Amino acid sequence: MSTSVGPVVVSLPGATWVEEIGPLDGLELVVADLHRVPGRAAEIEVCVPPYMQAYDRSLFARMPRLRLVQVLTAGYDEIPEALPPGVMLANAVGVHDTSTAELALALTLASQRDIPQFVRDAATGTWGRPRVHDALADRRVVIVGYGAIGRAVARRLRPFEVRIDAVASRARDGDDIVADVLGIDSLHTLLPRTDVLIVVVPLSAATRHLIDDDVLGALPDGALVVNVSRGQVADTEAILRHTRRLRFALDVTDPEPLPPDHPLWREPSVLISPHTGGPTTAFRPRAVGFLREQLRAYARTRAVPHIVT
């Protein structure tokens, strides 16, 4: 617990964040964009890094009073390694659920209904030949990563009359959306009957290249893989080996950004969006409300919900 006598100093990534979130009892909100050593680095106890901007993670070690880093993302890969011993890390649970789930559904529908081909045809003034397109209705959808975002995806899928299987790191009871949640060890038994595989897991040592040749090879011809988690969760070389047989909708890639000459761009069975799952008009108001609650909790207890490490 902090031994500070005055208010807890909290750094936020910009002046507008300070204006929208504060004032809060027991806290002093200051600006630190983490591009350089903050002017009050010696006093900062809680640090909120910038969202969607590069910053210098080595600066955490230049804050001797630092006790909590509160990120504005659901993912937090590469941050724990930069934290000094004893510093807590919390992620933004709930802030990105809606936006990421919307994109997962949009990518799924666009791929099922062949929207990318319609766009290509429009560019050349081509009226496509009549054909039967894939519906989402009556398809079996497997969601890998049934946390907050996975549940948000499942909730939006239900009105489309799909069959949903949920997979998490460990098996557990279901909820109002799915009857039960299967453990990751059950994934391979589901794959041969999967029409759409939606991946929403955090990146960790256990999930790096989770979507590999074995997983892709077990899917039936024509299945769709939607990745809205992290690029390194899927093996890019394995994806390229399966693009003639499977379809992919990727909001994240490895490498990222994807270089202009990368072969993924040239695959007609691959739909790519440039990591846009979180940044929508829904982000800012939800993030402001979330930070207020987290910072109030810290002021009361010197701890917050959603600690990840």
Contacts in CASP RR format, 6 or more apart in sequence:
PFRMAT RR
TARGET T0000
AUTHOR 0000-0000-0000
METHOD contacts of the structure
MODEL  1
MSTSVGPVVVSLPGATWVEEIGPLDGLELVVADLHRVPGRAAEIEVCVPP
YMQAYDRSLFARMPRLRLVQVLTAGYDEIPEALPPGVMLANAVGVHDTST
AELALALTLASQRDIPQFVRDAATGTWGRPRVHDALADRRVVIVGYGAIG
RAVARRLRPFEVRIDAVASRARDGDDIVADVLGIDSLHTLLPRTDVLIVV
VPLSAATRHLIDDDVLGALPDGALVVNVSRGQVADTEAILRHTRRLRFAL
DVTDPEPLPPDHPLWREPSVLISPHTGGPTTAFRPRAVGFLREQLRAYAR
TRAVPHIVT
1 302 0 8 1.000
2 8 0 8 1.000
2 45 0 8 1.000
2 65 0 8 1.000
2 67 0 8 1.000
2 302 0 8 1.000
4 45 0 8 1.000
4 65 0 8 1.000
6 26 0 8 1.000
7 26 0 8 1.000
7 27 0 8 1.000
7 28 0 8 1.000
8 26 0 8 1.000
8 27 0 8 1.000
8 28 0 8 1.000
8 45 0 8 1.000
8 46 0 8 1.000
8 298 0 8 1.000
8 299 0 8 1.000
9 27 0 8 1.000
9 28 0 8 1.000
9 30 0 8 1.000
9 40 0 8 1.000
9 43 0 8 1.000
9 44 0 8 1.000
9 45 0 8 1.000
9 46 0 8 1.000
9 65 0 8 1.000
10 27 0 8 1.000
10 28 0 8 1.000
10 29 0 8 1.000
10 30 0 8 1.000
10 44 0 8 1.000
10 45 0 8 1.000
10 46 0 8 1.000
10 47 0 8 1.000
10 48 0 8 1.000
10 295 0 8 1.000
10 298 0 8 1.000
11 30 0 8 1.000
11 31 0 8 1.000
11 32 0 8 1.000
11 38 0 8 1.000
11 40 0 8 1.000
11 44 0 8 1.000
11 46 0 8 1.000
11 47 0 8 1.000
11 48 0 8 1.000
12 18 0 8 1.000
12 21 0 8 1.000
12 29 0 8 1.000
12 30 0 8 1.000
12 31 0 8 1.000
12 32 0 8 1.000
12 48 0 8 1.000
12 291 0 8 1.000
13 31 0 8 1.000
13 32 0 8 1.000
13 33 0 8 1.000
13 34 0 8 1.000
13 48 0 8 1.000
13 49 0 8 1.000
13 50 0 8 1.000
13 51 0 8 1.000
13 53 0 8 1.000
13 55 0 8 1.000
14 31 0 8 1.000
14 33 0 8 1.000
14 50 0 8 1.000
15 31 0 8 1.000
17 29 0 8 1.000
17 31 0 8 1.000
17 48 0 8 1.000
17 288 0 8 1.000
17 291 0 8 1.000
18 29 0 8 1.000
18 30 0 8 1.000
18 31 0 8 1.000
20 288 0 8 1.000
21 29 0 8 1.000
21 288 0 8 1.000
21 289 0 8 1.000
21 291 0 8 1.000
21 292 0 8 1.000
21 295 0 8 1.000
22 29 0 8 1.000
22 292 0 8 1.000
23 29 0 8 1.000
24 292 0 8 1.000
24 295 0 8 1.000
24 296 0 8 1.000
24 299 0 8 1.000
25 296 0 8 1.000
25 299 0 8 1.000
26 299 0 8 1.000
27 46 0 8 1.000
27 295 0 8 1.000
27 298 0 8 1.000
27 299 0 8 1.000
30 38 0 8 1.000
30 40 0 8 1.000
30 44 0 8 1.000
32 38 0 8 1.000
32 39 0 8 1.000
32 40 0 8 1.000
32 41 0 8 1.000
32 44 0 8 1.000
32 47 0 8 1.000
33 50 0 8 1.000
33 53 0 8 1.000
33 55 0 8 1.000
34 47 0 8 1.000
34 49 0 8 1.000
34 50 0 8 1.000
34 55 0 8 1.000
34 56 0 8 1.000
34 57 0 8 1.000
34 59 0 8 1.000
35 55 0 8 1.000
35 56 0 8 1.000
36 56 0 8 1.000
36 59 0 8 1.000
37 59 0 8 1.000
37 62 0 8 1.000
38 44 0 8 1.000
38 59 0 8 1.000
38 63 0 8 1.000
41 59 0 8 1.000
41 62 0 8 1.000
41 63 0 8 1.000
41 64 0 8 1.000
42 63 0 8 1.000
42 64 0 8 1.000
42 65 0 8 1.000
43 65 0 8 1.000
44 63 0 8 1.000
44 65 0 8 1.000
44 66 0 8 1.000
45 65 0 8 1.000
45 66 0 8 1.000
45 67 0 8 1.000
45 68 0 8 1.000
46 66 0 8 1.000
46 67 0 8 1.000
46 68 0 8 1.000
46 69 0 8 1.000
46 70 0 8 1.000
46 295 0 8 1.000
46 298 0 8 1.000
47 60 0 8 1.000
47 63 0 8 1.000
47 66 0 8 1.000
47 68 0 8 1.000
47 69 0 8 1.000
47 70 0 8 1.000
48 69 0 8 1.000
48 70 0 8 1.000
48 71 0 8 1.000
48 72 0 8 1.000
48 291 0 8 1.000
49 55 0 8 1.000
49 69 0 8 1.000
49 71 0 8 1.000
49 72 0 8 1.000
50 72 0 8 1.000
51 72 0 8 1.000
51 73 0 8 1.000
51 279 0 8 1.000
51 283 0 8 1.000
51 287 0 8 1.000
52 279 0 8 1.000
57 78 0 8 1.000
57 79 0 8 1.000
57 82 0 8 1.000
58 82 0 8 1.000
60 66 0 8 1.000
60 69 0 8 1.000
60 82 0 8 1.000
60 83 0 8 1.000
60 84 0 8 1.000
60 87 0 8 1.000
61 82 0 8 1.000
61 84 0 8 1.000
66 84 0 8 1.000
66 87 0 8 1.000
67 86 0 8 1.000
67 87 0 8 1.000
67 88 0 8 1.000
67 302 0 8 1.000
68 87 0 8 1.000
68 88 0 8 1.000
68 89 0 8 1.000
68 90 0 8 1.000
68 298 0 8 1.000
68 304 0 8 1.000
69 79 0 8 1.000
69 83 0 8 1.000
69 87 0 8 1.000
69 88 0 8 1.000
69 89 0 8 1.000
69 90 0 8 1.000
70 90 0 8 1.000
70 92 0 8 1.000
70 291 0 8 1.000
70 294 0 8 1.000
70 295 0 8 1.000
70 304 0 8 1.000
71 79 0 8 1.000
71 89 0 8 1.000
71 90 0 8 1.000
71 91 0 8 1.000
71 92 0 8 1.000
72 92 0 8 1.000
72 95 0 8 1.000
72 287 0 8 1.000
72 291 0 8 1.000
73 91 0 8 1.000
73 92 0 8 1.000
73 96 0 8 1.000
74 91 0 8 1.000
74 92 0 8 1.000
74 93 0 8 1.000
74 94 0 8 1.000
74 95 0 8 1.000
74 96 0 8 1.000
74 100 0 8 1.000
74 148 0 8 1.000
74 149 0 8 1.000
74 202 0 8 1.000
75 91 0 8 1.000
75 202 0 8 1.000
75 203 0 8 1.000
75 230 0 8 1.000
76 89 0 8 1.000
76 91 0 8 1.000
76 202 0 8 1.000
76 308 0 8 1.000
76 309 0 8 1.000
77 202 0 8 1.000
77 203 0 8 1.000
77 204 0 8 1.000
77 230 0 8 1.000
77 232 0 8 1.000
79 89 0 8 1.000
80 89 0 8 1.000
80 308 0 8 1.000
80 309 0 8 1.000
83 89 0 8 1.000
83 309 0 8 1.000
88 303 0 8 1.000
88 304 0 8 1.000
88 307 0 8 1.000
88 309 0 8 1.000
89 307 0 8 1.000
89 308 0 8 1.000
89 309 0 8 1.000
90 294 0 8 1.000
90 304 0 8 1.000
90 305 0 8 1.000
90 306 0 8 1.000
90 307 0 8 1.000
90 308 0 8 1.000
91 306 0 8 1.000
91 308 0 8 1.000
92 287 0 8 1.000
92 290 0 8 1.000
92 306 0 8 1.000
93 148 0 8 1.000
93 305 0 8 1.000
93 306 0 8 1.000
94 148 0 8 1.000
94 149 0 8 1.000
94 286 0 8 1.000
94 290 0 8 1.000
95 283 0 8 1.000
95 286 0 8 1.000
95 287 0 8 1.000
95 290 0 8 1.000
96 149 0 8 1.000
96 277 0 8 1.000
96 278 0 8 1.000
96 283 0 8 1.000
97 148 0 8 1.000
97 149 0 8 1.000
97 150 0 8 1.000
97 151 0 8 1.000
97 152 0 8 1.000
98 152 0 8 1.000
98 282 0 8 1.000
98 286 0 8 1.000
99 277 0 8 1.000
99 278 0 8 1.000
99 279 0 8 1.000
99 280 0 8 1.000
99 282 0 8 1.000
99 283 0 8 1.000
100 149 0 8 1.000
100 152 0 8 1.000
100 153 0 8 1.000
100 200 0 8 1.000
100 228 0 8 1.000
100 277 0 8 1.000
100 278 0 8 1.000
101 149 0 8 1.000
101 150 0 8 1.000
101 152 0 8 1.000
101 153 0 8 1.000
101 155 0 8 1.000
101 156 0 8 1.000
102 156 0 8 1.000
102 280 0 8 1.000
103 228 0 8 1.000
103 251 0 8 1.000
103 273 0 8 1.000
103 276 0 8 1.000
103 277 0 8 1.000
103 278 0 8 1.000
104 153 0 8 1.000
104 156 0 8 1.000
104 198 0 8 1.000
104 200 0 8 1.000
104 226 0 8 1.000
104 228 0 8 1.000
104 251 0 8 1.000
105 153 0 8 1.000
105 156 0 8 1.000
105 157 0 8 1.000
107 226 0 8 1.000
107 228 0 8 1.000
107 249 0 8 1.000
107 251 0 8 1.000
107 271 0 8 1.000
107 273 0 8 1.000
108 136 0 8 1.000
108 141 0 8 1.000
108 196 0 8 1.000
108 198 0 8 1.000
108 224 0 8 1.000
108 226 0 8 1.000
108 249 0 8 1.000
109 115 0 8 1.000
109 136 0 8 1.000
110 116 0 8 1.000
110 249 0 8 1.000
110 271 0 8 1.000
111 224 0 8 1.000
111 226 0 8 1.000
111 247 0 8 1.000
111 249 0 8 1.000
111 271 0 8 1.000
112 133 0 8 1.000
112 134 0 8 1.000
112 135 0 8 1.000
112 136 0 8 1.000
112 139 0 8 1.000
112 196 0 8 1.000
112 224 0 8 1.000
113 133 0 8 1.000
113 134 0 8 1.000
113 135 0 8 1.000
114 133 0 8 1.000
114 134 0 8 1.000
116 268 0 8 1.000
116 271 0 8 1.000
117 268 0 8 1.000
121 127 0 8 1.000
121 128 0 8 1.000
136 157 0 8 1.000
136 160 0 8 1.000
136 161 0 8 1.000
136 162 0 8 1.000
136 196 0 8 1.000
137 160 0 8 1.000
137 161 0 8 1.000
137 162 0 8 1.000
138 161 0 8 1.000
138 162 0 8 1.000
138 163 0 8 1.000
139 162 0 8 1.000
139 163 0 8 1.000
139 195 0 8 1.000
139 196 0 8 1.000
140 162 0 8 1.000
140 163 0 8 1.000
140 165 0 8 1.000
140 193 0 8 1.000
140 194 0 8 1.000
140 195 0 8 1.000
140 196 0 8 1.000
141 157 0 8 1.000
141 162 0 8 1.000
141 163 0 8 1.000
141 164 0 8 1.000
141 165 0 8 1.000
141 194 0 8 1.000
141 195 0 8 1.000
141 196 0 8 1.000
141 197 0 8 1.000
141 198 0 8 1.000
142 164 0 8 1.000
142 165 0 8 1.000
142 166 0 8 1.000
142 167 0 8 1.000
142 187 0 8 1.000
142 190 0 8 1.000
142 191 0 8 1.000
142 194 0 8 1.000
142 196 0 8 1.000
142 197 0 8 1.000
142 198 0 8 1.000
143 150 0 8 1.000
143 153 0 8 1.000
143 154 0 8 1.000
143 164 0 8 1.000
143 165 0 8 1.000
143 166 0 8 1.000
143 167 0 8 1.000
143 198 0 8 1.000
143 200 0 8 1.000
144 167 0 8 1.000
144 184 0 8 1.000
144 187 0 8 1.000
144 197 0 8 1.000
144 198 0 8 1.000
144 199 0 8 1.000
144 200 0 8 1.000
144 201 0 8 1.000
144 210 0 8 1.000
145 166 0 8 1.000
145 167 0 8 1.000
145 168 0 8 1.000
145 169 0 8 1.000
145 199 0 8 1.000
145 200 0 8 1.000
145 201 0 8 1.000
146 154 0 8 1.000
146 166 0 8 1.000
146 167 0 8 1.000
146 168 0 8 1.000
146 178 0 8 1.000
146 181 0 8 1.000
146 200 0 8 1.000
147 168 0 8 1.000
147 200 0 8 1.000
149 200 0 8 1.000
149 228 0 8 1.000
150 166 0 8 1.000
150 198 0 8 1.000
150 200 0 8 1.000
151 175 0 8 1.000
151 177 0 8 1.000
153 198 0 8 1.000
153 200 0 8 1.000
154 164 0 8 1.000
154 166 0 8 1.000
154 177 0 8 1.000
154 178 0 8 1.000
155 177 0 8 1.000
157 164 0 8 1.000
158 164 0 8 1.000
158 177 0 8 1.000
162 196 0 8 1.000
164 177 0 8 1.000
164 178 0 8 1.000
165 178 0 8 1.000
165 182 0 8 1.000
165 190 0 8 1.000
165 194 0 8 1.000
166 174 0 8 1.000
166 177 0 8 1.000
166 178 0 8 1.000
166 180 0 8 1.000
166 181 0 8 1.000
166 182 0 8 1.000
167 181 0 8 1.000
167 182 0 8 1.000
167 183 0 8 1.000
167 184 0 8 1.000
167 186 0 8 1.000
167 187 0 8 1.000
167 190 0 8 1.000
168 181 0 8 1.000
168 182 0 8 1.000
168 183 0 8 1.000
168 184 0 8 1.000
169 183 0 8 1.000
169 184 0 8 1.000
169 206 0 8 1.000
170 183 0 8 1.000
170 184 0 8 1.000
171 180 0 8 1.000
171 181 0 8 1.000
171 182 0 8 1.000
171 183 0 8 1.000
171 186 0 8 1.000
172 180 0 8 1.000
172 181 0 8 1.000
173 180 0 8 1.000
173 181 0 8 1.000
174 180 0 8 1.000
174 181 0 8 1.000
175 181 0 8 1.000
182 190 0 8 1.000
187 215 0 8 1.000
188 214 0 8 1.000
188 215 0 8 1.000
188 218 0 8 1.000
191 197 0 8 1.000
191 215 0 8 1.000
191 217 0 8 1.000
191 218 0 8 1.000
191 219 0 8 1.000
192 218 0 8 1.000
192 219 0 8 1.000
192 220 0 8 1.000
193 220 0 8 1.000
194 219 0 8 1.000
194 220 0 8 1.000
194 223 0 8 1.000
195 220 0 8 1.000
195 223 0 8 1.000
195 224 0 8 1.000
196 223 0 8 1.000
196 224 0 8 1.000
196 226 0 8 1.000
197 211 0 8 1.000
197 215 0 8 1.000
197 219 0 8 1.000
197 223 0 8 1.000
197 224 0 8 1.000
197 225 0 8 1.000
197 226 0 8 1.000
198 226 0 8 1.000
198 228 0 8 1.000
199 210 0 8 1.000
199 211 0 8 1.000
199 225 0 8 1.000
199 226 0 8 1.000
199 227 0 8 1.000
199 228 0 8 1.000
199 229 0 8 1.000
199 233 0 8 1.000
199 234 0 8 1.000
200 228 0 8 1.000
200 229 0 8 1.000
201 207 0 8 1.000
201 210 0 8 1.000
201 229 0 8 1.000
201 233 0 8 1.000
202 229 0 8 1.000
202 230 0 8 1.000
203 229 0 8 1.000
203 230 0 8 1.000
203 231 0 8 1.000
203 232 0 8 1.000
203 233 0 8 1.000
207 229 0 8 1.000
207 233 0 8 1.000
208 232 0 8 1.000
208 233 0 8 1.000
209 232 0 8 1.000
209 233 0 8 1.000
209 234 0 8 1.000
209 235 0 8 1.000
209 238 0 8 1.000
210 233 0 8 1.000
210 234 0 8 1.000
211 225 0 8 1.000
211 227 0 8 1.000
211 233 0 8 1.000
211 234 0 8 1.000
211 235 0 8 1.000
211 238 0 8 1.000
211 239 0 8 1.000
212 234 0 8 1.000
212 235 0 8 1.000
212 238 0 8 1.000
213 235 0 8 1.000
213 238 0 8 1.000
213 241 0 8 1.000
213 242 0 8 1.000
216 225 0 8 1.000
216 238 0 8 1.000
216 239 0 8 1.000
216 241 0 8 1.000
216 242 0 8 1.000
216 246 0 8 1.000
217 242 0 8 1.000
219 225 0 8 1.000
219 246 0 8 1.000
221 245 0 8 1.000
221 246 0 8 1.000
222 245 0 8 1.000
222 246 0 8 1.000
222 247 0 8 1.000
223 246 0 8 1.000
223 247 0 8 1.000
224 246 0 8 1.000
224 247 0 8 1.000
224 248 0 8 1.000
224 249 0 8 1.000
225 234 0 8 1.000
225 239 0 8 1.000
225 246 0 8 1.000
225 247 0 8 1.000
225 248 0 8 1.000
225 249 0 8 1.000
226 248 0 8 1.000
226 249 0 8 1.000
226 250 0 8 1.000
227 233 0 8 1.000
227 234 0 8 1.000
227 248 0 8 1.000
227 249 0 8 1.000
227 250 0 8 1.000
227 251 0 8 1.000
227 252 0 8 1.000
228 251 0 8 1.000
228 252 0 8 1.000
228 277 0 8 1.000
229 252 0 8 1.000
230 252 0 8 1.000
231 250 0 8 1.000
231 252 0 8 1.000
231 253 0 8 1.000
231 254 0 8 1.000
231 256 0 8 1.000
232 254 0 8 1.000
233 252 0 8 1.000
234 250 0 8 1.000
234 254 0 8 1.000
236 253 0 8 1.000
236 254 0 8 1.000
236 255 0 8 1.000
236 264 0 8 1.000
239 248 0 8 1.000
239 250 0 8 1.000
239 264 0 8 1.000
239 270 0 8 1.000
240 263 0 8 1.000
240 264 0 8 1.000
240 267 0 8 1.000
243 267 0 8 1.000
243 269 0 8 1.000
243 270 0 8 1.000
244 269 0 8 1.000
246 269 0 8 1.000
247 269 0 8 1.000
247 270 0 8 1.000
247 271 0 8 1.000
248 267 0 8 1.000
248 269 0 8 1.000
248 270 0 8 1.000
248 271 0 8 1.000
249 270 0 8 1.000
249 271 0 8 1.000
249 273 0 8 1.000
250 264 0 8 1.000
250 270 0 8 1.000
250 271 0 8 1.000
250 272 0 8 1.000
250 273 0 8 1.000
251 272 0 8 1.000
251 273 0 8 1.000
251 274 0 8 1.000
251 275 0 8 1.000
251 276 0 8 1.000
251 277 0 8 1.000
252 275 0 8 1.000
253 262 0 8 1.000
253 264 0 8 1.000
253 272 0 8 1.000
255 262 0 8 1.000
256 275 0 8 1.000
257 274 0 8 1.000
258 264 0 8 1.000
258 265 0 8 1.000
258 272 0 8 1.000
264 270 0 8 1.000
264 272 0 8 1.000
265 272 0 8 1.000
294 304 0 8 1.000
294 305 0 8 1.000
294 306 0 8 1.000
295 304 0 8 1.000
297 303 0 8 1.000
297 304 0 8 1.000
297 305 0 8 1.000
298 304 0 8 1.000
END
